[in-house]
Amino acid sequence: MLDSGYVVSVLVAMGLVTFALRALPFVAAQWLQKHPVVQSLGEFLPLAIMTLLLTHTVVGAAINDPHGPWPELLAVALVVVAQWRGKHALWSILAGTGLYVVLRNFNLLEG
């Protein structure tokens, strides 16, 4: 049987480490905002993460569709064109999502 003092001390240590890890970005915020590596990551990572998520989703959905990747590719193309022309992310995403839902639900691309 474990000693209750040992269990409490382990829980307190875990709580302190968790709190310190959560507080660190706030404590170091002034240094982090000025650091060039953090600034370049802040510019690059959001686009890279969104690209990876989009690629994973499109490929996963296209693999499961016997008719090919056309609904996904058309929806992504619409989002790209709408964003390029209109520069409004919300409308671009809504248009692409709407097209994708219509193509998937009404099977407009079946051969």
VOLO-748738 format. One record per residue (C-alpha): residue in three letters; chain; x, y, z. Coordinates in steps of 0.2 Angstrom, whole numbers. Example, Ala and Ser with C-alpha at 12.3 -4.5 7.8 and 13.67 -1.06 7.14 Angstrom:
2
[ala,A,[62,-22,39]];
[ser,A,[68,-5,36]];
//
This chain:
111
[met,A,[0,0,0]];
[leu,A,[6,17,-4]];
[asp,A,[10,30,9]];
[ser,A,[-3,44,8]];
[gly,A,[11,57,11]];
[tyr,A,[20,51,-4]];
[val,A,[4,51,-15]];
[val,A,[0,69,-10]];
[ser,A,[18,75,-13]];
[val,A,[17,67,-31]];
[leu,A,[1,75,-34]];
[val,A,[7,92,-28]];
[ala,A,[23,90,-39]];
[met,A,[12,86,-54]];
[gly,A,[1,101,-51]];
[leu,A,[16,112,-49]];
[val,A,[24,106,-65]];
[thr,A,[7,107,-75]];
[phe,A,[4,125,-68]];
[ala,A,[22,130,-73]];
[leu,A,[20,123,-91]];
[arg,A,[4,132,-93]];
[ala,A,[10,149,-86]];
[leu,A,[27,149,-96]];
[pro,A,[20,156,-112]];
[phe,A,[12,170,-102]];
[val,A,[28,174,-92]];
[ala,A,[39,173,-108]];
[ala,A,[27,182,-119]];
[gln,A,[37,198,-121]];
[trp,A,[53,188,-125]];
[leu,A,[44,176,-137]];
[gln,A,[35,190,-147]];
[lys,A,[52,198,-151]];
[his,A,[62,182,-155]];
[pro,A,[64,180,-174]];
[val,A,[62,161,-174]];
[val,A,[45,163,-165]];
[gln,A,[40,177,-178]];
[ser,A,[44,166,-193]];
[leu,A,[35,151,-185]];
[gly,A,[20,162,-182]];
[glu,A,[20,167,-201]];
[phe,A,[23,149,-208]];
[leu,A,[15,137,-196]];
[pro,A,[-4,142,-198]];
[leu,A,[-3,139,-217]];
[ala,A,[7,124,-216]];
[ile,A,[-5,116,-203]];
[met,A,[-20,121,-213]];
[thr,A,[-12,113,-229]];
[leu,A,[-8,97,-220]];
[leu,A,[-26,96,-213]];
[leu,A,[-34,99,-230]];
[thr,A,[-23,87,-239]];
[his,A,[-26,73,-226]];
[thr,A,[-45,77,-227]];
[val,A,[-46,77,-246]];
[val,A,[-36,62,-248]];
[gly,A,[-45,52,-235]];
[ala,A,[-62,57,-242]];
[ala,A,[-56,53,-260]];
[ile,A,[-49,36,-255]];
[asn,A,[-66,31,-249]];
[asp,A,[-76,37,-264]];
[pro,A,[-77,24,-278]];
[his,A,[-80,39,-291]];
[gly,A,[-64,47,-287]];
[pro,A,[-58,63,-279]];
[trp,A,[-68,75,-290]];
[pro,A,[-80,83,-277]];
[glu,A,[-65,86,-266]];
[leu,A,[-55,94,-279]];
[leu,A,[-69,105,-286]];
[ala,A,[-73,111,-269]];
[val,A,[-55,115,-265]];
[ala,A,[-53,124,-282]];
[leu,A,[-68,134,-278]];
[val,A,[-61,139,-261]];
[val,A,[-45,144,-269]];
[val,A,[-53,154,-283]];
[ala,A,[-65,163,-272]];
[gln,A,[-51,167,-259]];
[trp,A,[-40,174,-273]];
[arg,A,[-54,184,-281]];
[gly,A,[-63,190,-266]];
[lys,A,[-51,189,-251]];
[his,A,[-64,185,-239]];
[ala,A,[-60,168,-230]];
[leu,A,[-77,165,-223]];
[trp,A,[-86,167,-239]];
[ser,A,[-73,156,-248]];
[ile,A,[-75,142,-235]];
[leu,A,[-94,143,-236]];
[ala,A,[-94,142,-255]];
[gly,A,[-82,127,-255]];
[thr,A,[-92,118,-241]];
[gly,A,[-108,121,-250]];
[leu,A,[-102,115,-266]];
[tyr,A,[-95,99,-258]];
[val,A,[-111,95,-249]];
[val,A,[-121,97,-265]];
[leu,A,[-109,86,-275]];
[arg,A,[-109,73,-262]];
[asn,A,[-127,72,-257]];
[phe,A,[-134,73,-275]];
[asn,A,[-121,62,-283]];
[leu,A,[-119,75,-297]];
[leu,A,[-102,68,-303]];
[glu,A,[-107,49,-304]];
[gly,A,[-102,42,-320]];
//
